[in-house]
């Protein structure tokens, strides 16, 4: 999955989108789908994490970890 926005689609096809989301969650829980985590930042460095995302250098997810 590269990225997807289901906002408008959820309004039009609620049952279908809900089933897709449930399957994605199940796949993540089973370990068959693993999100790519590019970098982890402590929550105290949230501004730096945001700058990193805005720089378009992130290859995967950028995660904030509570301090």
LUMVO-176246 format. One record per residue: residue number from 1; y, z, x of N, C-alpha, C in turn; residue in three letters. Coordinates in nm, 3 decimals. Each point is the difference from the previous one (the first is absolute). Layout:
# residues N
 pos      nY      nZ      nX     caY     caZ     caX      cY      cZ      cX code
 NUM       Y       Z       X       Y       Z       X       Y       Z       X  ALA
...
//
This chain:
# residues 67
 pos      nY      nZ      nX     caY     caZ     caX      cY      cZ      cX code
   1  -0.117   0.000   0.085   0.117   0.000  -0.085   0.123   0.000   0.089  UNK
   2   0.083  -0.096  -0.017   0.125  -0.006   0.076   0.106   0.079  -0.074  UNK
   3   0.011  -0.019  -0.126   0.097   0.072  -0.081   0.009  -0.064  -0.137  UNK
   4   0.029   0.081  -0.097   0.008  -0.052  -0.135   0.089   0.093  -0.083  UNK
   5   0.073  -0.059  -0.094   0.081   0.077  -0.093  -0.054  -0.026  -0.139  UNK
   6  -0.049   0.102  -0.064  -0.062  -0.018  -0.131   0.087   0.045  -0.116  UNK
   7   0.126   0.027   0.026   0.089   0.053  -0.103   0.001  -0.080  -0.129  UNK
   8   0.043  -0.124   0.004   0.009  -0.083  -0.120  -0.139  -0.034  -0.053  UNK
   9  -0.094  -0.022   0.090  -0.137  -0.035  -0.039  -0.064   0.117  -0.075  UNK
  10   0.032   0.122   0.042  -0.056   0.118  -0.067   0.045   0.004  -0.146  UNK
  11   0.123  -0.038  -0.025   0.051  -0.002  -0.138  -0.070  -0.106  -0.085  UNK
  12  -0.035  -0.112   0.061  -0.061  -0.111  -0.074  -0.151   0.015  -0.016  UNK
  13  -0.066   0.052   0.103  -0.146   0.006  -0.001  -0.047   0.138   0.046  UNK
  14   0.038   0.100  -0.075  -0.025   0.140   0.038  -0.148   0.026   0.030  UNK
  15  -0.089  -0.042  -0.086  -0.143   0.028   0.017  -0.053  -0.065   0.127  UNK
  16   0.036  -0.124   0.025  -0.047  -0.071   0.119   0.053   0.064   0.128  UNK
  17   0.128   0.031   0.003   0.060   0.059   0.119  -0.055   0.140   0.024  UNK
  18  -0.018   0.077  -0.105  -0.057   0.134   0.015  -0.140  -0.008   0.062  UNK
  19  -0.080  -0.095  -0.044  -0.135  -0.018   0.056   0.006  -0.037   0.148  UNK
  20   0.096  -0.086   0.036   0.016  -0.038   0.141   0.037   0.121   0.085  UNK
  21   0.093   0.081  -0.049   0.044   0.118   0.074  -0.115   0.100   0.014  UNK
  22  -0.075   0.021  -0.108  -0.114   0.091   0.007  -0.102  -0.047   0.102  UNK
  23  -0.024  -0.130   0.008  -0.095  -0.054   0.098   0.053   0.019   0.142  UNK
  24   0.128  -0.022   0.022   0.059   0.021   0.132  -0.013   0.146   0.044  UNK
  25   0.026   0.092  -0.092  -0.013   0.142   0.032  -0.145   0.033   0.033  UNK
  26  -0.094  -0.052  -0.077  -0.142   0.025   0.025  -0.041  -0.056   0.136  UNK
  27   0.048  -0.120   0.034  -0.033  -0.061   0.129   0.056   0.083   0.116  UNK
  28   0.121   0.051  -0.016   0.058   0.086   0.104  -0.081   0.128   0.015  UNK
  29  -0.038   0.061  -0.112  -0.077   0.124   0.003  -0.137  -0.021   0.063  UNK
  30  -0.060  -0.118  -0.023  -0.132  -0.030   0.056   0.007  -0.043   0.145  UNK
  31   0.120  -0.027   0.049   0.016  -0.043   0.139  -0.021  -0.149   0.021  UNK
  32  -0.013  -0.077  -0.108  -0.018  -0.145   0.015   0.133  -0.073   0.014  UNK
  33   0.107   0.067  -0.034   0.134  -0.056   0.016   0.083   0.103   0.075  UNK
  34   0.044  -0.035   0.117   0.073   0.095   0.083   0.140  -0.054   0.029  UNK
  35   0.103   0.070  -0.046   0.135  -0.045   0.029   0.028   0.009   0.150  UNK
  36   0.073  -0.095   0.051   0.038  -0.001   0.142   0.124   0.088   0.015  UNK
  37  -0.012   0.104   0.081   0.114   0.087   0.026   0.057  -0.039   0.135  UNK
  38   0.122  -0.048  -0.001   0.067  -0.044   0.122   0.051   0.119   0.079  UNK
  39   0.082   0.083  -0.066   0.059   0.115   0.070   0.010   0.118  -0.094  UNK
  40  -0.002   0.117   0.061   0.021   0.125  -0.073   0.126   0.066   0.057  UNK
  41   0.082   0.050  -0.090   0.122   0.070   0.040  -0.001   0.137  -0.066  UNK
  42   0.049   0.104   0.071   0.020   0.128  -0.068   0.111  -0.017  -0.104  UNK
  43  -0.009   0.077  -0.107   0.098  -0.011  -0.108   0.142   0.019   0.051  UNK
  44   0.015   0.081   0.104   0.134   0.023   0.057   0.058  -0.127   0.063  UNK
  45  -0.084  -0.101   0.023   0.046  -0.127   0.056  -0.005  -0.112  -0.104  UNK
  46   0.021   0.037  -0.126  -0.005  -0.099  -0.109   0.100  -0.113   0.022  UNK
  47   0.117   0.031   0.052   0.100  -0.105   0.025  -0.051  -0.099   0.104  UNK
  48  -0.065   0.050   0.104  -0.056  -0.089   0.103  -0.112  -0.086  -0.058  UNK
  49  -0.080   0.058  -0.088  -0.107  -0.076  -0.065   0.059  -0.113  -0.085  UNK
  50   0.106   0.032  -0.071   0.065  -0.101  -0.084   0.059  -0.111   0.086  UNK
  51   0.061   0.035   0.110   0.055  -0.101   0.092  -0.112  -0.088   0.054  UNK
  52  -0.114   0.059   0.031  -0.114  -0.076   0.051  -0.047  -0.102  -0.104  UNK
  53  -0.008   0.044  -0.125  -0.040  -0.092  -0.107   0.102  -0.112  -0.016  UNK
  54   0.129   0.036  -0.001   0.105  -0.099  -0.016   0.005  -0.100   0.115  UNK
  55  -0.048   0.041   0.118   0.000  -0.091   0.116  -0.107  -0.108  -0.013  UNK
  56  -0.086   0.014  -0.100  -0.107  -0.096  -0.029  -0.102  -0.007   0.114  UNK
  57  -0.014   0.108   0.077  -0.100   0.006   0.106  -0.133   0.055  -0.051  UNK
  58   0.002   0.067  -0.113  -0.121   0.065  -0.051  -0.105  -0.104  -0.037  UNK
  59  -0.122   0.023   0.048  -0.112  -0.089  -0.031  -0.077   0.051  -0.121  UNK
  60  -0.003   0.131  -0.015  -0.072   0.063  -0.111   0.089   0.104  -0.066  UNK
  61  -0.062   0.099  -0.054   0.072   0.107  -0.068   0.069   0.092   0.100  UNK
  62   0.113   0.051  -0.040   0.071   0.102   0.077  -0.010   0.128  -0.082  UNK
  63  -0.053   0.105   0.063  -0.033   0.123  -0.071   0.089   0.114   0.048  UNK
  64   0.052   0.077  -0.096   0.076   0.121   0.033  -0.093   0.120  -0.013  UNK
  65  -0.003   0.083   0.103  -0.085   0.119   0.004   0.090   0.124  -0.016  UNK
  66  -0.028   0.088  -0.098   0.082   0.120  -0.014   0.001   0.082   0.129  UNK
  67   0.117   0.050   0.036   0.013   0.083   0.121  -0.062   0.136  -0.021  UNK
//
